[in-house]
Amino acid sequence: MPGRVICRLPIDVVAWPVDAASPPALLEMGEHDLASLRGGIMELTLNTEEQELLLSILDRRHRELVNEIVHTDHREFKQELRKDERLLDSLLSRLRGAAVLDMHV
């Protein structure tokens, strides 16, 4: 079964260091070429089984995060956890939407 692109993510080359563990294609790129990637888009292509696994892992982490928020007393830390929870909730919604679209294709 062919994979399906379920998300497109902006590339931030600064946050993605090129080192010996990088794919050979990146190692062969010059500094100018790497800089040109900034602002580009990375596509994540998953088959159905991989998509279900990713959703399961993220859903489990979402439940753990909600539980951690409930049991946290430190105000600033709780705010950071809530921010993470909102981002994760948004990501899960988008991924579930992609899964629904995939079922209708």
PAZAPA-4460 file (N, C-alpha, C; in steps of 0.05 Angstrom, whole numbers, plus 32768, in hexadecimal, padded with zeros to 4 digits):
% residues 105
    n_x    n_y    n_z   ca_x   ca_y   ca_z    c_x    c_y    c_z   seq   type   mol
   8011   7FE9   8000   8000   8000   8000   8012   8019   8000     1      M     A
   800D   802C   7FEE   801E   8043   7FED   801A   8055   8005     2      P     A
   802E   8064   800C   802C   8076   8023   801B   808E   801B     3      G     A
   8012   809C   802F   8003   80B4   802B   800F   80CB   803B     4      R     A
   8013   80E2   802E   801E   80F9   803C   8008   8103   804F     5      V     A
   800F   8102   8069   7FFB   810B   807C   8001   8126   8088     6      I     A
   8019   8130   8084   801E   814B   808D   8036   8157   807F     7      C     A
   8036   8171   807D   804D   8180   8072   8056   8192   8088     8      R     A
   8070   8190   808E   807B   81A0   80A5   8090   81B3   809B     9      L     A
   8090   81CC   80A5   80A5   81DF   809D   80C1   81D4   80A6    10      P     A
   80D4   81D9   8095   80EF   81D0   809C   80FE   81E8   80A9    11      I     A
   810B   81E2   80BF   811C   81F6   80CC   8137   81EA   80CD    12      D     A
   8148   81F0   80BA   8162   81E4   80B8   8173   81EB   80D0    13      V     A
   816F   8201   80DC   817F   8209   80F4   817B   81F4   810A    14      V     A
   8163   81EB   810D   815C   81D7   8122   8163   81BB   811A    15      A     A
   816D   81B8   8101   8173   819D   80F7   8191   819C   80EF    16      W     A
   81A3   8197   8102   81BF   8198   80FC   81C7   8183   80E8    17      P     A
   81D9   818A   80D7   81E4   8177   80C3   81FE   816C   80CF    18      V     A
   81FE   8152   80D4   8216   8145   80DF   821A   812A   80D2    19      D     A
   822C   811A   80DC   8232   8100   80D0   821A   80ED   80CF    20      A     A
   8206   80F2   80E0   81EE   80E0   80E1   81D9   80EA   80CD    21      A     A
   81DE   8100   80BF   81CA   810A   80AC   81C9   80F9   8093    22      S     A
   81B3   80FA   8085   81B1   80EC   806B   81C7   80F6   8058    23      P     A
   81D2   80E4   8048   81E8   80EC   8035   81E1   8104   8024    24      P     A
   81C8   8106   801B   81C0   811C   800A   81C4   8137   8018    25      A     A
   81BF   8138   8032   81C4   8150   8041   81E1   8156   8044    26      L     A
   81F1   8141   8049   820E   8145   804C   821B   8150   8033    27      L     A
   8210   814A   801C   821B   8153   8003   8213   8170   7FFC    28      E     A
   81FF   817A   800A   81F6   8195   8004   8209   81AA   8010    29      M     A
   820D   81BF   8002   821D   81D5   800C   820D   81E6   801F    30      G     A
   821B   81F8   802D   820E   8209   8041   81F7   821A   8034    31      E     A
   81FC   8224   801B   81E8   8234   800D   81CF   8223   8007    32      H     A
   81D4   820A   7FFE   81BD   81F8   7FF8   81AD   81F2   8011    33      D     A
   81BB   81ED   8027   81AD   81E8   8040   819C   8200   8049    34      L     A
   81A7   8218   8046   8199   8230   804D   8180   8233   803C    35      A     A
   8181   822A   8023   816A   822D   8011   8153   821B   801A    36      S     A
   8158   8206   802A   8143   81F5   8034   8132   8203   8049    37      L     A
   813D   8216   8057   812F   8224   806C   8115   822F   8060    38      R     A
   80FF   822B   806E   80E5   8234   8064   80D8   8220   8052    39      G     A
   80E6   820A   804C   80DA   81F5   803B   80C6   81E4   804A    40      G     A
   80BD   81CF   803D   80A9   81BD   8049   80B4   81A1   8049    41      I     A
   80B0   8193   805F   80B7   8177   8061   809D   8167   8062    42      M     A
   809B   8153   8051   8083   8142   8050   8088   8128   805F    43      E     A
   8075   8120   806F   8077   8107   807E   8063   80F4   8071    44      L     A
   806E   80DF   8065   805D   80CB   8057   805C   80B2   8068    45      T     A
   8044   80AA   8070   8040   8093   8080   802B   8080   8073    46      L     A
   802F   8066   8077   801A   8054   806E   8006   8053   8085    47      N     A
   7FF0   8045   8081   7FDA   8044   8094   7FE3   803A   80AF    48      T     A
   7FF3   8025   80AF   7FFD   8019   80C9   800E   802D   80D8    49      E     A
   8020   803B   80CA   8031   804F   80D6   8021   8066   80E1    50      E     A
   800D   806E   80D2   7FFB   8085   80DA   7FEC   807D   80F3    51      Q     A
   7FE2   8065   80F4   7FD3   805C   810C   7FE6   805A   8125    52      E     A
   7FFF   8051   8121   8012   8050   8136   8018   806C   8141    53      L     A
   801D   807F   812E   8023   809A   8136   800C   80A6   8146    54      L     A
   7FF4   80A2   813D   7FDC   80AD   814B   7FDA   80A0   8167    55      L     A
   7FDF   8086   8169   7FDE   8078   8182   7FF2   8083   8196    56      S     A
   800B   8087   818D   8020   8092   819E   801A   80AE   81A7    57      I     A
   8011   80BF   8195   800B   80DA   819B   7FF2   80DC   81AE    58      L     A
   7FDF   80CB   81A9   7FC7   80CB   81BA   7FCE   80C2   81D7    59      D     A
   7FDF   80AE   81D9   7FE8   80A5   81F3   7FF7   80BC   8202    60      R     A
   8009   80C9   81F3   8018   80DF   8200   8005   80F6   8208    61      R     A
   7FF0   80FB   81F8   7FDD   8110   81FE   7FCF   8109   8219    62      H     A
   7FC6   80F0   821C   7FB9   80E8   8236   7FCD   80EB   824D    63      R     A
   7FE6   80E4   8249   7FFA   80E7   825E   7FFE   8104   8266    64      E     A
   7FFE   8115   8251   8003   8132   8255   7FEB   813E   8265    65      L     A
   7FD3   8137   825E   7FBC   8141   826D   7FBD   8138   828A    66      V     A
   7FC5   811F   828F   7FC8   8116   82AA   7FDE   8125   82B9    67      N     A
   7FF4   812A   82AB   800A   8139   82B7   8001   8156   82BE    68      E     A
   7FF1   8162   82AD   7FE7   817D   82B3   7FD6   817D   82CD    69      I     A
   7FC5   8169   82CF   7FB3   8167   82E7   7FC4   8165   8301    70      V     A
   7FDA   8157   82FF   7FEA   8152   8317   8001   8165   831B    71      H     A
   8003   817A   830C   8018   818E   830E   800E   81A6   831E    72      T     A
   801E   81AE   8331   8018   81C5   8342   8026   81DF   8339    73      D     A
   803E   81DB   832E   804E   81F2   8326   8041   8200   830F    74      H     A
   803A   821A   8313   802A   8229   8300   8037   822C   82E5    75      R     A
   8050   8234   82E4   805E   8238   82CB   8062   821E   82BB    76      E     A
   8068   8209   82CA   806B   81EF   82BD   8051   81E5   82B1    77      F     A
   803B   81EA   82C0   8021   81E2   82B7   8019   81F1   829E    78      K     A
   8021   820B   829C   801B   821A   8284   802A   820F   826C    79      Q     A
   8043   8207   8270   8052   81FA   825A   8045   81E0   8251    80      E     A
   803D   81D0   8265   802F   81B7   825F   8015   81BC   824F    81      L     A
   8006   81D0   8257   7FED   81D7   8249   7FF3   81DF   822C    82      R     A
   8008   81EE   8229   8010   81F7   820E   8017   81DE   81FD    83      K     A
   8026   81CB   8208   802D   81B2   81FA   8014   81A2   81F4    84      D     A
   8001   81A2   8207   7FE8   8193   8203   7FD8   819E   81EC    85      E     A
   7FD6   81B9   81EB   7FC7   81C6   81D5   7FD4   81BF   81BA    86      R     A
   7FEE   81C1   81B9   7FFC   81BA   81A0   7FF8   819D   8198    87      L     A
   7FFA   818C   81AB   7FF6   816F   81A5   7FDA   816A   819D    88      L     A
   7FC7   8177   81AA   7FAA   8174   81A3   7FA5   817D   8186    89      D     A
   7FB1   8193   817F   7FAF   819D   8163   7FBB   818A   814F    90      S     A
   7FD2   817F   8156   7FE0   816C   8144   7FCF   8153   8141    91      L     A
   7FC4   8149   8157   7FB3   8131   8155   7F9B   8136   8144    92      L     A
   7F8E   814D   8147   7F77   8153   8137   7F7D   8153   811A    93      S     A
   7F94   8160   8112   7F9C   8160   80F6   7FA2   8145   80EC    94      R     A
   7FB0   8135   80FC   7FB7   811A   80F3   7F9E   8108   80F0    95      L     A
   7F8B   810B   8103   7F72   80FC   8101   7F63   8105   80E8    96      R     A
   7F63   811F   80E2   7F56   8129   80CA   7F62   811D   80B1    97      G     A
   7F7D   811A   80B1   7F8A   810E   809A   7F83   80F0   8098    98      A     A
   7F80   80E3   80AF   7F78   80C7   80AF   7F5C   80C4   80A3    99      A     A
   7F49   80D6   80AA   7F2E   80D5   80A0   7F2E   80DA   8082   100      V     A
   7F3E   80ED   8079   7F40   80F3   805C   7F4B   80DB   804D   101      L     A
   7F5E   80CD   8059   7F6A   80B6   804D   7F56   80A0   8049   102      D     A
   7F43   809D   805C   7F2F   8088   805A   7F1C   808D   8043   103      M     A
   7F19   80A7   803B   7F06   80AE   8026   7F13   80B0   800B   104      H     A
   7F2D   80AC   800A   7F3B   80AE   7FF0   7F39   8094   7FE1   105      V     A
***
